[in-house]
Amino acid sequence: MFSGFTSKETSTKSLDELNEFFYFLGVLESENNYQKKFKKPHTFYNQTTTVGLHTNSESKTRINFDYSFSPNFLSWILGICFFPFGLLIFIIPNKDKDEFELMINTHEF
């Protein structure tokens, strides 16, 4: 429901060099040489993040973050049962998505 994509230029040639940065992304679900997928459940939403490296034809490497903050079943139940005030529960994943975007955009890779 609340998702985004960010791409930044980096000098890193392997995602393994950034392992200490990935601790906050949650549990590693899958990985290969150029992509890692993380999932982190929260009380009112689930966060999924895919991190990938892409090298273009000019040999410049970019790190890509594809992220999603999706309200879970509990959020939908509260939102529907306590309508219209229950919809305020969706502010939580939206606020966390905004904080995540700020953190990604201010960090150097």
Secondary structure, 3 states (H helix, E strand, C coil): CEEEEEEEEECCCCHHHHHHHHHHHCEEEEECCCEEEEEEECCCEEEEEEEEEEECCCCCEEEEEEEEEEECHHHHHHHHHCCCHHHHHHHHHHHHHHHHHHHHHHCCC
